[in-house]
Amino acid sequence: MMRKNKNTDLAKSTDASRDRALEARSAWDRLEDMDRWFEDLRREFDRKFWGPLAPRSEGGLAVREPLVDLADTGREYVLKADLPGVSKEDLDLRVTPDGIELSAESTQEREENEMDYAYRERTYRSFRRTLPFPEEVLADQVKASLKDGVLEVRLPKKEPSPRHEPVQVRVE
């Protein structure tokens, strides 16, 4: 039997609750618990270390968030996104005054038939990313280019802001 601790609200355990806690469990129950623990560990590991590179499921298909750099030049925002293997035709870019959404889907198929072997490979890639802007942009004046798997989008601001120079701070 447990005694009540001054620092907790634990009440005395009864013999019935202790017997339930000590009740024999099957080996399958323990294996199911271990599966749950490892799945939680894997999910947490993916979230912590892979971040946006970890595929997430959307409608049963893996969707990745492309790596994006967003720079503020004062007059415009310059967005660069890595989209390897994506062509201009597969890219869907939507800009509003408040943000940008880029998505792409691409499929590739390769087949080789030789005398002693046959090779066939199909791949599917899907990217999706949405970013809000801190300031309003002129959506009708946006320019975009895609070269060597890198998308560059120039988004002029509605009201340009002065460029802020960094200040060197001495650490004591």
Buried (B, 14 or more C-beta within 10 A) or exposed (E): EEEEEEEEEEEEEEEEEEEEEEEEEEEEEEEEEEEEEEEEEEEEEBEEEEEEEBBEEEEEEEBBBBBBEBEBEEEBBEBBBEBEEBEEEBBEBEBEEEBBEBBBBBEEEEEEEEEEEEEEEEEEBBBBBEEEBEBEBBBEEBEBEBEEEBBBBBBBBEEEEEEEEEEEEEEE
